[in-house]
Amino acid sequence: MTQRNNKGLGGKSVIIRLEIVGDRMNFGLVANIVSSLGGDIIAIDTIHIGNEGSVRDMTVNVVDASDIAPILDAIGKIPGIRVVNTSDRTFLLHLGGKIEVTPKVTIQNRDDLSRVYTPDVARVCAAIREDADKAFSLTIKRNTVAVVSDGTAVLGLGDIGPRAAMPVMEGKAMLFKQFAGVDAFPVCLETTDADEIVRTIKAISPAFGGINLEDISSPRCFEIEERLREELDIPVFHDDQHGTAVVTYAGLINALKIAGKSLSDVTIVVCGIGAAGVAISKILLSAGVKELIGVDKEGILVQGETYSNSVKTAYAEYTNPNRRTGSLSDALVGTDVFIGVSAGGMLTRDMVAKMAPNPIVFAMANPSPEILPGEIDDIAAVAATGRSDYPNQINNVLCFPGMFRAALDCRAAEINEEMKLAAAEAIASVIPDDKLSKYDIIPSVFDQSVVERIRERVVRAAIASGVARRIPKEYR
């Protein structure tokens, strides 16, 4: 497998507006310069042609934003060409935000106005006052989720604060709507205090049918989610934990088929015991894994030791049953599965070579995996990452739209372990056994059947586990 350039956070596209004097433009020269400096011209559009010359927009793809400046400088030195301005296509897409609120009905006359606002709306308000559950049918609560973050653990960026986190939360709201028809609104909080975050979410909860916690740093995220689950009667789902866990388990179900191994027989090493690592471990143990070993900065976590935070200390109590000790390299000897949610470069080919035959490697650190798939393609039965430019991307987008679609449709009081396991099994089932391969263990995020399958299985799991407060007619 060809190894890809891992510079930056992914490819960039920029539109360069050029003012060209007369007919002195030499596009062959421009193309050579752009190519020599790492760019790729994908389009040239004519904006204006006049007696004195022309204005053209040239769209250029680069690997990293730092590649743009030398390209502009070199083009600007070509006689007869002036760089008017540059427009980053990603920034253009974000102008004014990426989502908006639009009414479901149009107010065309005074009668319409009275029905949606005053005075007739008072009758609807009174009905909800008499029966609070009617808020689920008579307000946006029926189909709306709050995407809540404090901006302290944004993927690939870290603690960037609530304002800088907004574009990510807006993007998440778009995914909810496009993939599952769920209305979602970003709520970024200017506080990192757990008590204040819990109070604020509880205070705004009457408007929402579910709460999606996002990009809140560990270990606060555990406390915040646990308290909200206890104190609210709507689903609370920390996607960085449970979305990652669900999709990881889904990928592992199919990877084990390729490797010819059973979930109950394999030994799994999880590297990186933060929010995602803990949730992945819990779902795998619930699914039937017998031996699971956690590794963090302190090495293998062992029962009886005290670690840098209470979450890791507690984690050691229910993992590593054979009390292995040592480093990541020690942990991997003879084991079957590596799951990484840690940092780039943590894993080496030599470590993978010491694993059991047909090892499975999920190197999911972003933007740089623990090891690039190309380095172990010949010795790993299956390799997966969190990136879209390699096969087998473990992507939360496969989980949360369908999970909340199901939870809202059956008005679940919570999202429990049975529902998470059902979601993972649903995702895995999208790829038939005869279509599985080492490069194809997980469906595309654009596969429309993913949400449908998750909804069906998760609703059934919610009903069976007693947390569904509404039975959709197709399940009666």
Number of C-alpha atoms within 10 A of each C-alpha: 11 10 10 11 9 15 11 14 14 15 13 19 22 21 20 21 21 22 21 21 17 14 10 12 17 13 10 9 12 16 15 13 18 23 15 11 15 16 22 17 18 10 11 15 12 12 12 11 13 9 7 9 16 18 20 18 22 17 21 23 20 21 19 17 16 11 16 22 10 14 20 17 11 13 19 15 11 15 12 16 20 17 17 14 12 16 14 15 13 11 11 11 10 13 8 8 13 13 15 9 7 7 6 6 8 10 13 8 8 8 12 14 15 14 15 15 11 12 10 14 13 14 12 15 16 11 14 17 12 9 10 12 11 16 20 19 11 13 17 14 19 20 21 24 27 24 25 23 28 27 28 20 20 22 16 12 14 14 17 13 19 21 12 15 26 20 15 18 26 21 15 21 22 20 18 24 16 13 21 21 15 21 22 25 22 22 21 20 20 14 16 17 12 15 12 14 19 16 12 13 20 14 10 11 18 16 16 23 29 30 25 23 22 28 25 23 20 16 14 13 20 18 14 21 19 13 14 20 18 11 11 17 15 22 23 26 25 25 22 24 22 25 26 27 28 32 28 27 24 26 25 25 21 25 30 21 16 19 18 10 15 12 18 13 12 17 20 24 24 26 28 20 23 21 25 24 25 20 22 25 25 19 21 22 17 13 15 12 18 17 19 21 28 26 26 18 14 12 17 24 28 25 19 11 11 13 17 9 10 11 16 23 17 16 21 23 14 15 20 24 14 11 13 15 15 13 15 22 18 15 25 23 14 15 22 23 26 23 25 28 25 24 18 17 13 17 21 14 14 10 15 27 17 16 21 17 15 20 24 27 26 27 30 27 24 18 19 22 24 24 25 24 23 13 15 20 15 11 16 22 20 29 27 30 28 24 19 12 11 18 18 23 27 29 22 20 19 28 26 28 25 27 25 31 28 30 27 27 18 23 26 25 21 20 24 17 18 18 27 25 22 24 33 26 22 24 28 25 18 18 18 10 13 6 9 15 17 19 15 19 30 28 22 19 17 12 12 12 16 25 25 17 20 30 27 19 22 29 29 21 23 28 18 12 13 11 20 23 15 15 16 15 7 6 10 5
